[in-house]
């Protein structure tokens, strides 16, 4: 009997879970408990909880998404709330269609970009504002799960962390398959949870050029957003209007540089996105790690060595180089599959082979 062909990009139906489902359930309850504790802490110990949230917990998210995105996707409190209606058989469970579906990614990254200047203007020092934000995000995730089917109502559409997870989760150093969508109901196009390693590539080879442009804008603007957040002074040094203007200028410079590089170089869009993603991550921790050391000292009294941020950044550069190499090596294999008779599943109802003619037409 002939052996079955090893999948080039295995999806969740072609992989075996490495850990029992009850372990993920326990982890979700623990994260929900931590989220509840933070909400209570913002009322009872507001300044300490504010420092813990912005100084330690939130800065740990990008590196977790970078190293083990599937772990976060399985444990995220917003995802847990989003999936409650489905698991209980409640809600409208409607498909996400039309303009709302086509603009979902734009809504998600717009929320992500808006939160950066809003942090400087209010959220970084106002525990009540942060409390309202967290409650709003949790409520939106739950409502999205009630109205729309699967993960189409939040995790795969409007969540502001979604574009970041999709960008950095395409070549995970530690893999963990999705344990929410069992079974998959095909609620999204190029579903990240169904096939995380190929979703981003499928996005950038989609026949809808607007679909591609939306994603390219997010990749291109990310380093500019990070630089602006950490280098611009907060009010009253700058007025609120001046701060927003400087953010916009920084985003436009970052996007402009991206398109200049794309135009004059022979680097593919996918590879340029990978390089911009690595730049954004390293830029973030270049600015953030020294601040994390100070925040840890404030919270615990522990004083780390002055060299700790440099050591952390050096380690991140090495991990980034590995990640870049792993991510870039996939594009040639993807295109080979695209132009061959092989068929790679990029969603419950979509196959890579269906895109072959479109790619050939583009040359």
Short mmCIF file of the C-alpha atoms (twelve columns), coordinates in Angstrom:
data_MODEL
# 
_entry.id   MODEL 
# 
loop_
_atom_site.group_PDB 
_atom_site.id 
_atom_site.type_symbol 
_atom_site.label_atom_id 
_atom_site.label_alt_id 
_atom_site.label_comp_id 
_atom_site.label_asym_id 
_atom_site.label_seq_id 
_atom_site.Cartn_x 
_atom_site.Cartn_y 
_atom_site.Cartn_z 
_atom_site.pdbx_PDB_model_num 
ATOM 1   C CA . UNK A 1   0.000   0.000  0.000   1 
ATOM 2   C CA . UNK A 2   1.421   3.403  -0.957  1 
ATOM 3   C CA . UNK A 3   2.170   5.799  1.828   1 
ATOM 4   C CA . UNK A 4   0.098   8.963  1.951   1 
ATOM 5   C CA . UNK A 5   1.919   12.129 0.957   1 
ATOM 6   C CA . UNK A 6   3.160   14.284 3.833   1 
ATOM 7   C CA . UNK A 7   1.228   17.584 3.775   1 
ATOM 8   C CA . UNK A 8   3.340   20.553 2.706   1 
ATOM 9   C CA . UNK A 9   1.510   22.898 5.069   1 
ATOM 10  C CA . UNK A 10  -0.537  20.705 7.429   1 
ATOM 11  C CA . UNK A 11  -3.817  22.151 8.691   1 
ATOM 12  C CA . UNK A 12  -5.510  21.353 11.998  1 
ATOM 13  C CA . UNK A 13  -7.222  18.268 10.564  1 
ATOM 14  C CA . UNK A 14  -3.808  16.881 9.627   1 
ATOM 15  C CA . UNK A 15  -2.121  17.405 12.991  1 
ATOM 16  C CA . UNK A 16  -2.503  15.580 16.279  1 
ATOM 17  C CA . UNK A 17  -3.039  17.536 19.518  1 
ATOM 18  C CA . UNK A 18  -0.036  17.257 21.817  1 
ATOM 19  C CA . UNK A 19  -1.857  18.087 25.029  1 
ATOM 20  C CA . UNK A 20  -5.254  17.112 26.465  1 
ATOM 21  C CA . UNK A 21  -8.158  19.472 26.021  1 
ATOM 22  C CA . UNK A 22  -8.799  19.682 29.770  1 
ATOM 23  C CA . UNK A 23  -5.391  21.330 30.187  1 
ATOM 24  C CA . UNK A 24  -6.410  24.120 27.838  1 
ATOM 25  C CA . UNK A 25  -9.726  24.470 29.672  1 
ATOM 26  C CA . UNK A 26  -7.869  24.878 32.952  1 
ATOM 27  C CA . UNK A 27  -5.577  27.455 31.379  1 
ATOM 28  C CA . UNK A 28  -8.540  29.434 30.067  1 
ATOM 29  C CA . UNK A 29  -10.151 29.505 33.493  1 
ATOM 30  C CA . UNK A 30  -6.863  30.682 34.985  1 
ATOM 31  C CA . UNK A 31  -6.543  33.500 32.438  1 
ATOM 32  C CA . UNK A 32  -10.154 34.523 32.989  1 
ATOM 33  C CA . UNK A 33  -9.419  34.587 36.711  1 
ATOM 34  C CA . UNK A 34  -6.361  36.773 36.127  1 
ATOM 35  C CA . UNK A 35  -8.434  39.111 33.951  1 
ATOM 36  C CA . UNK A 36  -11.074 39.388 36.687  1 
ATOM 37  C CA . UNK A 37  -8.330  40.071 39.234  1 
ATOM 38  C CA . UNK A 38  -6.975  42.868 37.040  1 
ATOM 39  C CA . UNK A 39  -10.431 44.419 36.718  1 
ATOM 40  C CA . UNK A 40  -10.864 44.327 40.481  1 
ATOM 41  C CA . UNK A 41  -7.313  45.602 40.977  1 
ATOM 42  C CA . UNK A 42  -7.983  48.641 38.794  1 
ATOM 43  C CA . UNK A 43  -10.598 49.615 41.372  1 
ATOM 44  C CA . UNK A 44  -8.952  48.507 44.639  1 
ATOM 45  C CA . UNK A 45  -5.240  49.087 43.821  1 
ATOM 46  C CA . UNK A 46  -5.422  51.248 40.714  1 
ATOM 47  C CA . UNK A 47  -1.854  52.533 40.326  1 
ATOM 48  C CA . UNK A 48  -0.170  49.217 41.149  1 
ATOM 49  C CA . UNK A 49  -2.454  47.354 38.747  1 
ATOM 50  C CA . UNK A 50  -1.870  49.986 36.073  1 
ATOM 51  C CA . UNK A 51  1.904   49.505 36.360  1 
ATOM 52  C CA . UNK A 52  1.527   45.719 36.335  1 
ATOM 53  C CA . UNK A 53  -0.701  45.798 33.251  1 
ATOM 54  C CA . UNK A 54  1.221   48.231 31.052  1 
ATOM 55  C CA . UNK A 55  4.670   47.559 32.490  1 
ATOM 56  C CA . UNK A 56  4.745   43.752 32.622  1 
ATOM 57  C CA . UNK A 57  1.696   41.877 31.317  1 
ATOM 58  C CA . UNK A 58  1.042   43.732 28.067  1 
ATOM 59  C CA . UNK A 59  4.764   43.776 27.073  1 
ATOM 60  C CA . UNK A 60  4.842   39.991 27.441  1 
ATOM 61  C CA . UNK A 61  2.126   39.552 24.796  1 
ATOM 62  C CA . UNK A 62  4.187   40.337 21.653  1 
ATOM 63  C CA . UNK A 63  6.947   37.883 22.575  1 
ATOM 64  C CA . UNK A 64  4.371   35.202 23.426  1 
ATOM 65  C CA . UNK A 65  2.611   35.763 20.090  1 
ATOM 66  C CA . UNK A 66  6.017   35.627 18.376  1 
ATOM 67  C CA . UNK A 67  7.217   32.404 20.033  1 
ATOM 68  C CA . UNK A 68  4.009   30.465 20.673  1 
ATOM 69  C CA . UNK A 69  1.029   32.180 19.004  1 
ATOM 70  C CA . UNK A 70  -1.156  29.072 19.258  1 
ATOM 71  C CA . UNK A 71  -0.792  29.071 23.039  1 
ATOM 72  C CA . UNK A 72  -2.136  32.614 23.263  1 
ATOM 73  C CA . UNK A 73  -4.912  31.941 20.723  1 
ATOM 74  C CA . UNK A 74  -6.062  28.996 22.845  1 
ATOM 75  C CA . UNK A 75  -5.918  30.841 26.167  1 
ATOM 76  C CA . UNK A 76  -6.908  34.438 25.323  1 
ATOM 77  C CA . UNK A 77  -9.715  35.590 27.662  1 
ATOM 78  C CA . UNK A 78  -11.468 37.426 24.826  1 
ATOM 79  C CA . UNK A 79  -11.444 34.250 22.728  1 
ATOM 80  C CA . UNK A 80  -12.799 32.252 25.659  1 
ATOM 81  C CA . UNK A 81  -15.726 34.654 26.068  1 
ATOM 82  C CA . UNK A 82  -16.227 34.794 22.305  1 
ATOM 83  C CA . UNK A 83  -16.688 31.020 22.121  1 
ATOM 84  C CA . UNK A 84  -19.097 30.658 25.055  1 
ATOM 85  C CA . UNK A 85  -22.283 31.194 22.954  1 
ATOM 86  C CA . UNK A 86  -21.167 28.627 20.375  1 
ATOM 87  C CA . UNK A 87  -20.303 26.033 22.996  1 
ATOM 88  C CA . UNK A 88  -23.616 26.535 24.773  1 
ATOM 89  C CA . UNK A 89  -25.606 26.503 21.519  1 
ATOM 90  C CA . UNK A 90  -26.811 30.055 22.056  1 
ATOM 91  C CA . UNK A 91  -27.022 33.149 19.901  1 
ATOM 92  C CA . UNK A 92  -27.809 34.001 16.301  1 
ATOM 93  C CA . UNK A 93  -24.666 32.365 14.860  1 
ATOM 94  C CA . UNK A 94  -24.902 34.274 11.591  1 
ATOM 95  C CA . UNK A 95  -22.146 34.254 8.954   1 
ATOM 96  C CA . UNK A 96  -20.081 37.411 8.564   1 
ATOM 97  C CA . UNK A 97  -20.847 38.724 5.078   1 
ATOM 98  C CA . UNK A 98  -20.679 41.691 2.748   1 
ATOM 99  C CA . UNK A 99  -18.913 44.936 3.568   1 
ATOM 100 C CA . UNK A 100 -18.553 44.011 7.223   1 
ATOM 101 C CA . UNK A 101 -16.560 40.938 6.285   1 
ATOM 102 C CA . UNK A 102 -14.426 42.741 3.702   1 
ATOM 103 C CA . UNK A 103 -13.639 45.609 6.090   1 
ATOM 104 C CA . UNK A 104 -13.127 43.520 9.238   1 
ATOM 105 C CA . UNK A 105 -9.324  43.544 8.946   1 
ATOM 106 C CA . UNK A 106 -9.301  47.326 8.435   1 
ATOM 107 C CA . UNK A 107 -11.473 47.770 11.529  1 
ATOM 108 C CA . UNK A 108 -9.115  45.552 13.532  1 
ATOM 109 C CA . UNK A 109 -5.895  47.345 12.633  1 
ATOM 110 C CA . UNK A 110 -7.589  50.760 12.930  1 
ATOM 111 C CA . UNK A 111 -8.481  49.879 16.527  1 
ATOM 112 C CA . UNK A 112 -4.897  48.737 17.104  1 
ATOM 113 C CA . UNK A 113 -3.443  51.971 15.706  1 
ATOM 114 C CA . UNK A 114 -5.912  54.187 17.557  1 
ATOM 115 C CA . UNK A 115 -5.053  52.602 20.906  1 
ATOM 116 C CA . UNK A 116 -1.405  53.730 20.715  1 
ATOM 117 C CA . UNK A 117 -1.980  57.513 20.872  1 
ATOM 118 C CA . UNK A 118 -4.934  56.982 23.209  1 
ATOM 119 C CA . UNK A 119 -2.554  55.216 25.595  1 
ATOM 120 C CA . UNK A 120 -0.302  58.278 25.701  1 
ATOM 121 C CA . UNK A 121 -3.267  60.619 26.030  1 
ATOM 122 C CA . UNK A 122 -5.200  58.702 28.697  1 
ATOM 123 C CA . UNK A 123 -4.829  54.968 29.199  1 
ATOM 124 C CA . UNK A 124 -1.239  54.886 30.494  1 
ATOM 125 C CA . UNK A 125 -2.081  56.855 33.628  1 
ATOM 126 C CA . UNK A 126 -5.860  56.551 34.066  1 
ATOM 127 C CA . UNK A 127 -6.930  53.230 35.670  1 
ATOM 128 C CA . UNK A 128 -10.620 53.983 35.198  1 
ATOM 129 C CA . UNK A 129 -10.136 54.513 31.457  1 
ATOM 130 C CA . UNK A 130 -8.229  51.217 31.239  1 
ATOM 131 C CA . UNK A 131 -11.002 49.475 33.174  1 
ATOM 132 C CA . UNK A 132 -13.594 50.742 30.702  1 
ATOM 133 C CA . UNK A 133 -11.441 49.664 27.754  1 
ATOM 134 C CA . UNK A 134 -10.980 46.121 29.062  1 
ATOM 135 C CA . UNK A 135 -14.682 45.774 29.831  1 
ATOM 136 C CA . UNK A 136 -15.572 47.053 26.350  1 
ATOM 137 C CA . UNK A 137 -13.208 44.607 24.609  1 
ATOM 138 C CA . UNK A 138 -14.472 41.658 26.651  1 
ATOM 139 C CA . UNK A 139 -18.090 42.654 25.980  1 
ATOM 140 C CA . UNK A 140 -17.474 43.043 22.241  1 
ATOM 141 C CA . UNK A 141 -15.849 39.614 22.094  1 
ATOM 142 C CA . UNK A 142 -18.840 38.033 23.839  1 
ATOM 143 C CA . UNK A 143 -21.374 39.896 21.688  1 
ATOM 144 C CA . UNK A 144 -19.463 38.957 18.534  1 
ATOM 145 C CA . UNK A 145 -19.664 35.311 19.533  1 
ATOM 146 C CA . UNK A 146 -23.390 35.629 20.139  1 
ATOM 147 C CA . UNK A 147 -24.184 37.280 16.801  1 
ATOM 148 C CA . UNK A 148 -21.719 35.606 14.421  1 
ATOM 149 C CA . UNK A 149 -20.752 31.991 13.890  1 
ATOM 150 C CA . UNK A 150 -17.415 30.443 14.800  1 
ATOM 151 C CA . UNK A 151 -14.672 32.989 15.333  1 
ATOM 152 C CA . UNK A 152 -15.987 35.319 12.631  1 
ATOM 153 C CA . UNK A 153 -17.419 37.770 15.162  1 
ATOM 154 C CA . UNK A 154 -14.174 38.711 16.912  1 
ATOM 155 C CA . UNK A 155 -11.004 36.577 16.943  1 
ATOM 156 C CA . UNK A 156 -10.834 36.196 13.172  1 
ATOM 157 C CA . UNK A 157 -12.185 39.617 12.287  1 
ATOM 158 C CA . UNK A 158 -12.417 42.649 14.581  1 
ATOM 159 C CA . UNK A 159 -9.988  41.868 17.412  1 
ATOM 160 C CA . UNK A 160 -7.235  44.548 17.425  1 
ATOM 161 C CA . UNK A 161 -4.647  41.881 18.244  1 
ATOM 162 C CA . UNK A 162 -5.709  39.775 15.253  1 
ATOM 163 C CA . UNK A 163 -3.457  41.427 12.610  1 
ATOM 164 C CA . UNK A 164 -0.493  41.167 14.990  1 
ATOM 165 C CA . UNK A 165 -1.187  37.475 15.673  1 
ATOM 166 C CA . UNK A 166 -1.528  36.775 11.966  1 
ATOM 167 C CA . UNK A 167 1.739   38.572 11.166  1 
ATOM 168 C CA . UNK A 168 3.945   37.059 13.865  1 
ATOM 169 C CA . UNK A 169 2.193   33.700 14.120  1 
ATOM 170 C CA . UNK A 170 2.919   32.496 10.599  1 
ATOM 171 C CA . UNK A 171 6.154   30.715 11.521  1 
ATOM 172 C CA . UNK A 172 5.832   29.811 15.212  1 
ATOM 173 C CA . UNK A 173 8.895   28.633 17.101  1 
ATOM 174 C CA . UNK A 174 6.586   26.605 19.359  1 
ATOM 175 C CA . UNK A 175 3.472   25.148 17.724  1 
ATOM 176 C CA . UNK A 176 0.095   24.589 19.372  1 
ATOM 177 C CA . UNK A 177 -2.926  23.758 17.222  1 
ATOM 178 C CA . UNK A 178 -6.272  25.439 17.717  1 
ATOM 179 C CA . UNK A 179 -8.480  23.724 20.299  1 
ATOM 180 C CA . UNK A 180 -11.538 25.965 20.043  1 
ATOM 181 C CA . UNK A 181 -12.780 25.166 16.542  1 
ATOM 182 C CA . UNK A 182 -13.518 21.475 16.828  1 
ATOM 183 C CA . UNK A 183 -14.981 20.956 14.327  1 
ATOM 184 C CA . UNK A 184 -14.121 23.763 11.913  1 
ATOM 185 C CA . UNK A 185 -17.234 25.263 10.296  1 
ATOM 186 C CA . UNK A 186 -15.493 27.350 7.616   1 
ATOM 187 C CA . UNK A 187 -16.494 30.748 9.018   1 
ATOM 188 C CA . UNK A 188 -13.471 32.692 7.665   1 
ATOM 189 C CA . UNK A 189 -11.466 33.226 4.524   1 
ATOM 190 C CA . UNK A 190 -7.854  31.984 4.776   1 
ATOM 191 C CA . UNK A 191 -8.496  31.100 8.396   1 
ATOM 192 C CA . UNK A 192 -5.440  31.574 10.600  1 
ATOM 193 C CA . UNK A 193 -6.577  28.986 13.140  1 
ATOM 194 C CA . UNK A 194 -7.204  26.380 10.435  1 
ATOM 195 C CA . UNK A 195 -3.773  26.697 8.832   1 
ATOM 196 C CA . UNK A 196 -1.597  29.345 10.528  1 
ATOM 197 C CA . UNK A 197 1.552   28.736 8.492   1 
ATOM 198 C CA . UNK A 198 -0.113  29.358 5.146   1 
ATOM 199 C CA . UNK A 199 -2.784  31.949 6.023   1 
ATOM 200 C CA . UNK A 200 -0.508  34.956 5.574   1 
ATOM 201 C CA . UNK A 201 0.840   33.674 2.271   1 
ATOM 202 C CA . UNK A 202 -2.692  33.028 1.045   1 
ATOM 203 C CA . UNK A 203 -3.635  36.581 2.028   1 
ATOM 204 C CA . UNK A 204 -0.833  38.049 -0.085  1 
ATOM 205 C CA . UNK A 205 -1.728  35.924 -3.121  1 
ATOM 206 C CA . UNK A 206 -5.453  36.615 -2.992  1 
ATOM 207 C CA . UNK A 207 -7.192  37.708 -6.198  1 
ATOM 208 C CA . UNK A 208 -8.672  40.732 -4.383  1 
ATOM 209 C CA . UNK A 209 -5.964  43.422 -4.559  1 
ATOM 210 C CA . UNK A 210 -7.751  45.539 -1.957  1 
ATOM 211 C CA . UNK A 211 -7.566  42.593 0.406   1 
ATOM 212 C CA . UNK A 212 -3.780  42.528 -0.108  1 
ATOM 213 C CA . UNK A 213 -3.369  46.312 0.205   1 
ATOM 214 C CA . UNK A 214 -5.112  46.396 3.582   1 
ATOM 215 C CA . UNK A 215 -2.612  43.915 4.972   1 
ATOM 216 C CA . UNK A 216 0.400   45.608 3.411   1 
ATOM 217 C CA . UNK A 217 -0.587  48.898 5.045   1 
ATOM 218 C CA . UNK A 218 -0.596  47.305 8.491   1 
ATOM 219 C CA . UNK A 219 2.829   45.709 7.970   1 
ATOM 220 C CA . UNK A 220 4.266   48.940 6.567   1 
ATOM 221 C CA . UNK A 221 2.921   51.202 9.313   1 
ATOM 222 C CA . UNK A 222 3.826   49.041 12.319  1 
ATOM 223 C CA . UNK A 223 7.463   50.195 12.860  1 
ATOM 224 C CA . UNK A 224 6.373   53.830 12.544  1 
ATOM 225 C CA . UNK A 225 3.643   53.323 15.126  1 
ATOM 226 C CA . UNK A 226 6.082   51.758 17.588  1 
ATOM 227 C CA . UNK A 227 8.691   54.470 17.092  1 
ATOM 228 C CA . UNK A 228 6.114   57.221 17.569  1 
ATOM 229 C CA . UNK A 229 4.695   55.725 20.744  1 
ATOM 230 C CA . UNK A 230 8.047   55.458 22.510  1 
ATOM 231 C CA . UNK A 231 9.645   58.696 21.320  1 
ATOM 232 C CA . UNK A 232 6.833   61.252 21.353  1 
ATOM 233 C CA . UNK A 233 6.316   63.156 24.613  1 
ATOM 234 C CA . UNK A 234 2.944   62.966 26.315  1 
ATOM 235 C CA . UNK A 235 0.738   66.006 26.960  1 
ATOM 236 C CA . UNK A 236 1.188   68.694 28.153  1 
ATOM 237 C CA . UNK A 237 4.561   68.755 26.369  1 
ATOM 238 C CA . UNK A 238 2.592   68.180 23.172  1 
ATOM 239 C CA . UNK A 239 -1.046  69.068 22.769  1 
ATOM 240 C CA . UNK A 240 -3.406  66.223 21.973  1 
ATOM 241 C CA . UNK A 241 -3.776  67.451 18.397  1 
ATOM 242 C CA . UNK A 242 -0.005  67.766 17.927  1 
ATOM 243 C CA . UNK A 243 0.494   64.264 19.315  1 
ATOM 244 C CA . UNK A 244 -1.974  62.770 16.841  1 
ATOM 245 C CA . UNK A 245 -0.357  64.725 14.002  1 
ATOM 246 C CA . UNK A 246 3.090   63.370 14.896  1 
ATOM 247 C CA . UNK A 247 1.704   59.839 15.030  1 
ATOM 248 C CA . UNK A 248 0.221   60.245 11.554  1 
ATOM 249 C CA . UNK A 249 3.513   61.642 10.194  1 
ATOM 250 C CA . UNK A 250 5.464   58.731 11.665  1 
ATOM 251 C CA . UNK A 251 3.026   56.225 10.153  1 
ATOM 252 C CA . UNK A 252 3.241   57.877 6.741   1 
ATOM 253 C CA . UNK A 253 7.051   57.895 6.807   1 
ATOM 254 C CA . UNK A 254 7.070   54.202 7.703   1 
ATOM 255 C CA . UNK A 255 4.553   53.362 4.956   1 
ATOM 256 C CA . UNK A 256 6.432   55.531 2.448   1 
ATOM 257 C CA . UNK A 257 9.737   53.810 3.195   1 
ATOM 258 C CA . UNK A 258 8.053   50.438 2.763   1 
ATOM 259 C CA . UNK A 259 6.741   51.308 -0.689  1 
ATOM 260 C CA . UNK A 260 10.045  52.829 -1.802  1 
ATOM 261 C CA . UNK A 261 11.874  49.636 -0.798  1 
ATOM 262 C CA . UNK A 262 9.217   47.522 -2.486  1 
ATOM 263 C CA . UNK A 263 9.498   49.554 -5.691  1 
ATOM 264 C CA . UNK A 264 13.287  49.762 -6.062  1 
ATOM 265 C CA . UNK A 265 14.265  46.365 -4.679  1 
ATOM 266 C CA . UNK A 266 13.652  42.870 -5.926  1 
ATOM 267 C CA . UNK A 267 12.426  41.696 -2.544  1 
ATOM 268 C CA . UNK A 268 8.987   40.102 -2.718  1 
ATOM 269 C CA . UNK A 269 6.119   41.630 -0.802  1 
ATOM 270 C CA . UNK A 270 6.027   38.622 1.504   1 
ATOM 271 C CA . UNK A 271 9.742   38.829 2.313   1 
ATOM 272 C CA . UNK A 272 9.540   42.582 2.851   1 
ATOM 273 C CA . UNK A 273 6.665   42.030 5.263   1 
ATOM 274 C CA . UNK A 274 8.780   39.531 7.186   1 
ATOM 275 C CA . UNK A 275 11.660  42.013 7.458   1 
ATOM 276 C CA . UNK A 276 9.325   44.803 8.579   1 
ATOM 277 C CA . UNK A 277 7.753   42.491 11.145  1 
ATOM 278 C CA . UNK A 278 11.157  41.598 12.599  1 
ATOM 279 C CA . UNK A 279 12.120  45.285 12.657  1 
ATOM 280 C CA . UNK A 280 8.909   46.195 14.474  1 
ATOM 281 C CA . UNK A 281 9.334   43.529 17.141  1 
ATOM 282 C CA . UNK A 282 12.969  44.378 17.849  1 
ATOM 283 C CA . UNK A 283 12.205  48.088 17.867  1 
ATOM 284 C CA . UNK A 284 9.431   47.516 20.405  1 
ATOM 285 C CA . UNK A 285 11.634  45.643 22.858  1 
ATOM 286 C CA . UNK A 286 14.585  47.988 22.291  1 
ATOM 287 C CA . UNK A 287 12.421  50.708 23.811  1 
ATOM 288 C CA . UNK A 288 10.370  48.555 26.192  1 
ATOM 289 C CA . UNK A 289 12.905  46.320 27.996  1 
ATOM 290 C CA . UNK A 290 14.614  49.138 29.959  1 
ATOM 291 C CA . UNK A 291 11.165  50.365 31.025  1 
ATOM 292 C CA . UNK A 292 10.181  46.821 32.065  1 
ATOM 293 C CA . UNK A 293 13.233  46.646 34.326  1 
ATOM 294 C CA . UNK A 294 12.134  49.862 36.041  1 
ATOM 295 C CA . UNK A 295 8.527   48.673 36.376  1 
ATOM 296 C CA . UNK A 296 9.646   45.352 37.894  1 
ATOM 297 C CA . UNK A 297 11.705  47.282 40.402  1 
ATOM 298 C CA . UNK A 298 8.671   49.426 41.262  1 
ATOM 299 C CA . UNK A 299 6.431   46.387 41.726  1 
ATOM 300 C CA . UNK A 300 8.793   43.967 43.476  1 
ATOM 301 C CA . UNK A 301 11.818  45.925 44.644  1 
ATOM 302 C CA . UNK A 302 13.980  43.651 42.493  1 
ATOM 303 C CA . UNK A 303 16.753  45.479 40.678  1 
ATOM 304 C CA . UNK A 304 18.043  43.642 37.617  1 
ATOM 305 C CA . UNK A 305 21.521  44.151 36.267  1 
ATOM 306 C CA . UNK A 306 21.899  47.175 34.005  1 
ATOM 307 C CA . UNK A 307 22.940  44.816 31.213  1 
ATOM 308 C CA . UNK A 308 19.665  42.837 31.351  1 
ATOM 309 C CA . UNK A 309 17.886  44.837 28.606  1 
ATOM 310 C CA . UNK A 310 20.906  44.506 26.302  1 
ATOM 311 C CA . UNK A 311 21.062  40.755 26.883  1 
ATOM 312 C CA . UNK A 312 17.330  40.478 26.230  1 
ATOM 313 C CA . UNK A 313 17.593  42.435 22.993  1 
ATOM 314 C CA . UNK A 314 20.578  40.362 21.823  1 
ATOM 315 C CA . UNK A 315 18.630  37.150 22.429  1 
ATOM 316 C CA . UNK A 316 15.638  38.577 20.567  1 
ATOM 317 C CA . UNK A 317 17.807  39.438 17.557  1 
ATOM 318 C CA . UNK A 318 18.990  35.824 17.383  1 
ATOM 319 C CA . UNK A 319 15.416  34.516 17.657  1 
ATOM 320 C CA . UNK A 320 14.307  37.013 15.017  1 
ATOM 321 C CA . UNK A 321 16.977  35.837 12.584  1 
ATOM 322 C CA . UNK A 322 15.788  32.268 13.059  1 
ATOM 323 C CA . UNK A 323 12.175  33.344 12.610  1 
ATOM 324 C CA . UNK A 324 12.988  35.353 9.464   1 
ATOM 325 C CA . UNK A 325 14.846  32.412 7.926   1 
ATOM 326 C CA . UNK A 326 12.021  29.971 8.725   1 
ATOM 327 C CA . UNK A 327 9.335   32.336 7.436   1 
ATOM 328 C CA . UNK A 328 11.117  33.295 4.221   1 
ATOM 329 C CA . UNK A 329 11.912  29.718 3.330   1 
ATOM 330 C CA . UNK A 330 8.189   28.969 3.014   1 
ATOM 331 C CA . UNK A 331 7.430   31.299 0.115   1 
ATOM 332 C CA . UNK A 332 9.225   29.295 -2.573  1 
ATOM 333 C CA . UNK A 333 7.547   26.096 -1.400  1 
ATOM 334 C CA . UNK A 334 4.201   27.843 -1.400  1 
ATOM 335 C CA . UNK A 335 4.606   29.162 -4.942  1 
ATOM 336 C CA . UNK A 336 5.816   25.760 -6.135  1 
ATOM 337 C CA . UNK A 337 2.629   24.239 -4.730  1 
ATOM 338 C CA . UNK A 338 0.605   27.073 -6.241  1 
ATOM 339 C CA . UNK A 339 1.923   26.289 -9.721  1 
ATOM 340 C CA . UNK A 340 1.815   22.524 -9.383  1 
ATOM 341 C CA . UNK A 341 -0.985  20.026 -9.076  1 
ATOM 342 C CA . UNK A 342 -0.691  19.931 -5.329  1 
ATOM 343 C CA . UNK A 343 -3.580  21.227 -3.281  1 
ATOM 344 C CA . UNK A 344 -2.991  22.919 0.050   1 
ATOM 345 C CA . UNK A 345 -5.933  23.660 2.288   1 
ATOM 346 C CA . UNK A 346 -6.047  27.311 3.376   1 
ATOM 347 C CA . UNK A 347 -9.480  27.088 4.953   1 
ATOM 348 C CA . UNK A 348 -12.321 24.658 5.444   1 
ATOM 349 C CA . UNK A 349 -13.701 25.415 1.976   1 
ATOM 350 C CA . UNK A 350 -10.677 26.858 0.139   1 
ATOM 351 C CA . UNK A 351 -7.760  25.167 -1.556  1 
ATOM 352 C CA . UNK A 352 -4.523  26.640 -2.735  1 
ATOM 353 C CA . UNK A 353 -4.853  24.976 -6.123  1 
ATOM 354 C CA . UNK A 354 -7.882  27.142 -6.867  1 
ATOM 355 C CA . UNK A 355 -5.571  30.166 -6.938  1 
ATOM 356 C CA . UNK A 356 -3.129  28.800 -9.531  1 
ATOM 357 C CA . UNK A 357 -4.610  30.462 -12.578 1 
ATOM 358 C CA . UNK A 358 -4.805  33.806 -10.791 1 
ATOM 359 C CA . UNK A 359 -1.130  33.604 -9.926  1 
ATOM 360 C CA . UNK A 360 -0.156  32.572 -13.470 1 
ATOM 361 C CA . UNK A 361 -2.147  35.529 -14.857 1 
ATOM 362 C CA . UNK A 362 -0.107  37.847 -12.623 1 
ATOM 363 C CA . UNK A 363 3.106   36.464 -14.139 1 
# 
